[in-house]
Amino acid sequence: MARRVLLGLGVLAFVAIGCSEFNYGRHDLRPRTATGPPPQVYIVRQGDTLFSVAWRYGLDYRSIARWNGIASPYTIYPKQRLRLRPSATLNRQVAERPSRVKSAAKSKPLAKPSPVPKPQPSVPAPVAEPDSGIVWRWPAEGTVLRHFHADGAGMRGITLQGQLGEPIRAAAAGRVVYSGNGLRGYGNLIIVKHNGTYITAYGYNRELLVREGDKVRVGQIIARMGLGPAHQPAAHFEIRRNGKPVDPLRYLPPP
């Protein structure tokens, strides 16, 4: 009898070890960010960063920093209350500005109307591309399983098929602003800030190889591929421009 008990315990231990071995990066939910307007206030949790909070609610991290008076390097703390919408005072100040200008204009004496010059053909001023200088590369090898959908209800990025444990690389040079598993549906996630406009995210990882604050080069290995929602090796990749999701295939080079 004792022998049977020991044998049963041995089998259970083997199964437990096997499950832990193959559950890296495994999860049942697809990546998602909150839909609809964000809450007025968010309570910071352990492991949050300003960038991960902005990512969760589809906001620009600079807006959250401005609404809460947070300066660079944008440090936040557990149980801190973050305003995720501009205050009513700020909205009221913006609304009152035009009326003040009008009242000031009324106090000035009326002047004779000056002749209106003939319109000249306008020449558009050169505009610098916000992504100039960024060299993009694919974060992993493999075919695209799921594509980006701009309607907000579907995919906010792309899902790539690959091999379990294969390298996940930085799509561009930047700084790691989040490394953890606190965002629902992404599994082990890395977020990289490239400049004031672009941020990328890498989900479904089995292993995270960089920490918050690390600087990464384009093509640098930052993680190892894990399992996607279908329990098959996959990598999830997103690009955000000013906090809003954009189609990564518009930026990545031809495969």
C-alpha positions in Angstrom: 0.0 0.0 0.0 2.8 2.4 1.0 4.5 1.6 -2.3 1.4 2.5 -4.3 1.1 5.8 -2.4 4.7 6.7 -3.1 4.3 5.8 -6.7 1.2 8.0 -7.0 3.0 10.9 -5.4 5.8 10.5 -7.8 3.5 10.7 -10.8 1.8 13.8 -9.4 5.2 15.4 -8.9 6.2 14.6 -12.4 3.0 16.1 -13.8 3.5 19.2 -11.8 7.1 19.6 -12.9 6.0 19.1 -16.5 3.2 21.7 -16.3 5.6 24.3 -14.8 8.1 23.5 -17.5 5.8 24.1 -20.4 3.7 26.9 -19.1 6.2 29.7 -19.7 4.4 32.5 -21.6 1.2 30.5 -21.7 -2.2 32.2 -21.2 -5.8 31.9 -22.4 -6.6 35.5 -23.1 -5.7 37.5 -26.2 -3.9 40.9 -25.7 -6.3 43.6 -24.9 -6.4 47.1 -23.7 -9.4 48.8 -22.0 -12.2 49.8 -24.3 -14.3 52.9 -23.8 -13.2 56.0 -21.9 -10.7 55.4 -19.1 -11.7 55.8 -15.5 -11.2 59.1 -13.9 -8.7 57.8 -11.4 -6.4 54.7 -11.4 -4.8 53.2 -8.3 -1.2 52.1 -9.1 -0.5 48.5 -8.5 2.8 46.7 -7.7 4.8 46.4 -10.9 3.0 49.2 -12.8 4.9 51.8 -14.6 3.5 55.0 -16.1 4.1 53.5 -19.5 2.2 50.2 -18.7 -0.7 52.2 -17.3 -0.8 54.3 -20.5 -0.6 51.2 -22.6 -3.5 49.5 -20.7 -5.9 52.5 -21.4 -4.6 53.5 -24.8 -3.3 56.9 -23.6 -0.2 58.9 -24.3 2.2 58.6 -21.2 2.9 62.3 -21.5 -0.7 63.2 -21.1 -0.9 61.2 -17.8 2.3 62.8 -16.6 1.0 66.3 -17.4 -2.4 65.6 -15.7 -0.6 64.4 -12.5 2.4 66.7 -12.4 4.9 63.9 -12.9 8.3 64.8 -14.3 10.8 62.6 -16.1 11.8 59.8 -15.4 8.0 59.3 -14.7 8.3 57.3 -11.5 5.1 56.1 -9.9 4.4 54.2 -6.7 2.0 51.5 -5.5 -1.4 52.8 -4.2 -0.7 56.2 -5.9 -3.8 57.8 -7.4 -3.3 58.7 -11.1 -5.7 60.9 -12.9 -6.5 59.4 -16.3 -8.5 62.4 -17.6 -7.8 66.1 -17.5 -9.2 67.8 -14.5 -12.4 69.9 -14.7 -10.4 73.0 -13.7 -8.1 72.5 -16.7 -11.1 72.0 -19.0 -12.7 75.1 -17.6 -9.6 77.2 -18.1 -9.3 76.1 -21.7 -13.0 76.9 -22.3 -12.7 80.4 -20.8 -9.7 81.5 -22.8 -11.6 82.5 -26.0 -14.2 84.6 -24.0 -11.5 86.5 -22.3 -9.9 87.4 -25.6 -13.2 88.6 -27.0 -13.9 90.9 -24.0 -10.4 92.4 -24.2 -11.0 93.1 -27.9 -14.2 94.9 -27.2 -12.5 97.5 -25.0 -10.2 98.7 -27.8 -11.5 101.5 -30.1 -12.5 100.5 -33.5 -9.9 101.1 -36.2 -10.6 101.6 -39.9 -10.5 98.4 -41.8 -7.2 98.0 -43.7 -7.2 96.8 -47.3 -7.2 93.1 -47.7 -4.1 91.9 -49.7 -4.7 89.6 -52.6 -4.2 86.0 -51.7 -0.8 84.5 -52.7 -0.3 80.9 -53.7 0.6 79.0 -50.6 3.7 76.9 -50.4 3.5 74.0 -47.9 6.2 74.2 -45.3 8.5 71.1 -45.0 7.4 68.8 -42.1 9.9 66.5 -40.5 8.6 63.0 -40.2 8.3 62.0 -36.5 9.8 58.6 -37.2 12.8 59.9 -39.0 16.0 58.2 -37.9 14.2 55.0 -36.7 15.4 51.8 -38.3 12.8 49.1 -37.9 13.3 45.3 -38.1 11.1 42.3 -37.5 11.0 41.2 -33.8 11.0 37.5 -34.8 11.1 35.2 -37.8 8.0 33.5 -39.0 4.6 34.1 -40.7 1.9 36.5 -39.6 -0.9 34.5 -37.9 -3.1 37.4 -37.0 -3.2 40.9 -38.5 -3.9 44.4 -37.1 -7.5 45.7 -36.9 -8.1 49.4 -36.6 -11.6 49.1 -35.3 -10.4 48.9 -31.7 -12.3 45.7 -31.0 -9.8 43.4 -32.6 -6.1 43.0 -32.7 -4.0 46.0 -31.7 -0.9 44.5 -33.3 0.2 41.3 -35.1 0.9 37.7 -34.0 3.9 35.9 -35.5 4.2 32.1 -35.6 7.6 30.7 -34.6 9.5 28.2 -32.5 9.3 27.9 -28.7 12.3 29.7 -27.2 13.5 31.4 -30.4 14.9 34.9 -30.0 12.6 38.0 -29.7 14.5 41.0 -30.9 14.0 44.8 -30.4 12.4 46.2 -33.5 14.3 49.5 -33.0 16.8 51.0 -30.6 15.3 52.4 -27.4 14.9 52.0 -23.6 12.9 49.3 -21.8 10.1 51.0 -19.8 8.2 47.8 -18.7 9.2 44.2 -18.2 6.7 42.0 -16.4 3.4 40.2 -16.6 0.9 42.7 -15.1 -1.1 43.4 -18.3 -3.9 41.0 -18.9 -3.6 38.9 -22.0 0.0 39.7 -22.9 1.7 37.1 -20.8 5.3 38.1 -20.1 5.6 41.5 -21.7 8.3 44.0 -22.7 7.6 47.6 -23.6 10.3 49.7 -25.3 10.2 53.5 -25.8 12.0 54.5 -28.9 11.5 58.3 -28.9 8.8 60.8 -27.9 6.4 59.3 -30.5 6.9 55.6 -30.8 6.6 52.7 -28.3 6.6 49.0 -29.1 5.5 45.9 -27.1 6.5 42.3 -27.2 4.1 39.7 -25.7 3.8 35.9 -25.2 7.4 35.6 -24.0 8.7 32.5 -22.2 11.6 34.4 -20.8 12.4 38.1 -20.4 16.1 39.0 -20.8 16.0 42.8 -20.2 14.8 44.9 -17.2 13.2 48.3 -16.9 15.7 51.0 -17.7 17.9 48.9 -19.9 18.9 50.5 -23.2 18.6 48.2 -26.2 19.9 48.2 -29.7 17.9 47.4 -32.8 18.0 43.6 -33.3 19.2 42.9 -29.7 17.7 39.8 -28.2 15.3 40.9 -25.4 13.2 37.8 -24.8 12.5 34.2 -25.8 9.3 33.1 -27.5 6.6 31.5 -25.5 3.1 30.1 -26.1 0.2 32.2 -27.5 -3.5 31.8 -26.8 -3.8 28.7 -29.0 -1.1 27.1 -26.9 1.3 27.2 -29.8 4.6 29.1 -30.1 3.9 32.7 -31.0 5.0 36.3 -30.6 2.7 39.3 -30.2 4.0 42.6 -31.4 2.5 46.1 -31.3 3.6 49.7 -32.3 2.0 52.7 -30.6 2.2 56.2 -32.1 1.5 58.9 -29.5 -0.2 56.2 -27.4 -2.5 55.0 -30.3 -2.1 51.5 -32.0 -0.9 51.6 -35.6 -0.4 48.7 -38.1 3.1 47.3 -37.6 3.2 46.1 -41.2 3.3 49.8 -42.3 6.6 50.2 -40.6 8.4 46.9 -40.8 10.5 46.2 -43.9 9.2 43.6 -46.4 9.6 40.1 -45.0 
